[in-house]
Amino acid sequence: MTLFSRFFLVVSLFFSASLFAQTQQSPHQLLTQVGDQLFSEIGKINSQGSANKNDMAQIVEQYLMPNIDIKFVSYKLLGKHIKGIEREQATAFISAVEHYLTTTYASALMKYTGQEIKFEESSDTTAGDFATVKTQIIDDNAPTIDLHFKLRQGKDGSWKVYDIVAEGISLLSAKQKEVIQRISEVGLDQVIAELNSK
């Protein structure tokens, strides 16, 4: 499993758990409290022995996507191209990003084989509306991967993830470069179509 495949897997697992939190918590408390429930849900699917991408997509849609700051991520991905964008295009782009992430994370969930996820105690650092939680993905058959979850607090006080840094590589920044370049080459409407086709 490649670094980014394992990275997407951990992202999927984390986000799936977030919905189970019932009260406003610190980012670290949120991650640690919901872990057990998350693995229970994935275990139910895997125990049936017939898990497929559609099953995982349902988990992603139900538990993951409500906990990603889709608008913030989308606007970041647009970069310089956000200037002059029409409302209709913005709405279509946000929807395409959500679709792309849903299919990406569903694929990643299919690769889950019991890797351990460890959220480091007292590792979260908060600066205003932003926070970082240090995490590790531990696999007996591969080197440990260090992750930093980047969260943003909304006006309602809830925390949502907008980026994850794996081994020093920001997923958001990497994807932003790709999207900005692609928009420059083929235009925003074509990029929207490409994201929707994933």
BELUR-V380995 format. One record per run of one state. SS is the DSSP state (hx for helix, st for strand, lp for the rest). FROM is the first residue (numbers start at 1). TO is the last residue. If there is no record, write none. Layout:
# BELUR-V380995
ss->SS from->FROM to->TO
ss->SS from->FROM to->TO
This chain:
# BELUR-V380995
ss->lp from->1 to->2
ss->hx from->3 to->18
ss->lp from->19 to->26
ss->hx from->27 to->47
ss->lp from->48 to->52
ss->hx from->53 to->67
ss->st from->68 to->68
ss->lp from->69 to->69
ss->hx from->70 to->82
ss->lp from->83 to->86
ss->hx from->87 to->109
ss->lp from->110 to->115
ss->st from->116 to->119
ss->lp from->120 to->124
ss->st from->125 to->127
ss->lp from->128 to->129
ss->st from->130 to->139
ss->lp from->140 to->141
ss->st from->142 to->153
ss->lp from->154 to->158
ss->st from->159 to->166
ss->lp from->167 to->168
ss->st from->169 to->170
ss->hx from->171 to->186
ss->lp from->187 to->187
ss->hx from->188 to->196
ss->lp from->197 to->198
